Amino acid sequence: MSSAPFNVNSSPSESIAEAEADAGTEQTRRTLLLGALATTACLGCSLPARAGEDPPGSDERPQKGDLLVFSEGEQEGKIITVADLKAGGPPLHAWPKDPSTSVVRSASRLNEILIIKLDPAELDEKTRARAVDGIIAYSAICSHAGCPVTAWVKSDVGDKEVFKCMCHNSEYDPRAGAQVVFGPAPRRLAALPLALADGSLSVAGNFVGKVGGAQPG
């Protein structure tokens, strides 16, 4: 007696379902693989960008308690002490530095400072109140067009040395609150009160006056 052969093949509908399941699994694998590759590539691209960013606080204005460090020259980044200042000038150029984070606030050019040591007897009363042992500090940015104030020269209108902006020849007398004595600058340089701790200079308060050049209009 013959019997019908046993059929081990799946039905057409079952075969279609299995094929669809296999395709779905493969698609899921591809999606996960592409996602992992994209994430790796993204991480590789983002690290250099983060490394090039300025640290938090580096563009903030000087804060009370900040130390002052050289902003140029061979000693750039080194803390400025009283011994670094020569009586009568020339001034030193400095950045404020947060002592708790070691962040130098150099991300904004408006934070650069002029520091000079003069005879306390030559300072007017308001200037002397912001100074320490004849050492005074001002913004290094001209109030006319925002150029850097770089020169310490004899004034065009007197016999004393003054700060001078070489862009348009504005001159400021540091003995009298950096008031304008010559040139087109519309106002004095912003002053920065100082304090002294363990031989190092620190910021004693916020800028007095507006920092930077005149705004158009």
Rosetta blueprint (number, residue, H / E / L):
1 M L
2 S L
3 S L
4 A L
5 P L
6 F L
7 N L
8 V L
9 N L
10 S L
11 S L
12 P H
13 S H
14 E H
15 S H
16 I H
17 A H
18 E H
19 A H
20 E H
21 A H
22 D H
23 A H
24 G H
25 T H
26 E H
27 Q H
28 T H
29 R H
30 R H
31 T H
32 L H
33 L H
34 L H
35 G H
36 A H
37 L H
38 A H
39 T H
40 T H
41 A H
42 C H
43 L H
44 G H
45 C H
46 S H
47 L H
48 P H
49 A H
50 R H
51 A H
52 G L
53 E L
54 D L
55 P L
56 P L
57 G L
58 S L
59 D L
60 E L
61 R L
62 P L
63 Q L
64 K L
65 G L
66 D L
67 L E
68 L E
69 V E
70 F E
71 S L
72 E L
73 G L
74 E L
75 Q L
76 E L
77 G L
78 K L
79 I E
80 I L
81 T E
82 V H
83 A H
84 D H
85 L L
86 K L
87 A E
88 G L
89 G L
90 P L
91 P L
92 L E
93 H E
94 A E
95 W E
96 P E
97 K E
98 D L
99 P L
100 S L
101 T L
102 S L
103 V L
104 V E
105 R L
106 S L
107 A L
108 S L
109 R H
110 L H
111 N H
112 E L
113 I E
114 L E
115 I E
116 I E
117 K E
118 L L
119 D L
120 P H
121 A H
122 E H
123 L L
124 D L
125 E H
126 K H
127 T H
128 R H
129 A H
130 R H
131 A L
132 V E
133 D L
134 G L
135 I E
136 I E
137 A E
138 Y E
139 S E
140 A L
141 I E
142 C L
143 S L
144 H L
145 A L
146 G L
147 C L
148 P E
149 V L
150 T L
151 A E
152 W E
153 V E
154 K E
155 S L
156 D L
157 V L
158 G L
159 D L
160 K L
161 E E
162 V E
163 F E
164 K E
165 C L
166 M L
167 C L
168 H L
169 N L
170 S L
171 E E
172 Y E
173 D E
174 P H
175 R H
176 A H
177 G L
178 A L
179 Q E
180 V E
181 V E
182 F E
183 G L
184 P L
185 A L
186 P L
187 R L
188 R L
189 L L
190 A L
191 A E
192 L E
193 P L
194 L E
195 A E
196 L E
197 A E
198 D L
199 G L
200 S E
201 L E
202 S E
203 V E
204 A L
205 G L
206 N L
207 F L
208 V E
209 G L
210 K L
211 V L
212 G L
213 G L
214 A L
215 Q L
216 P L
217 G L
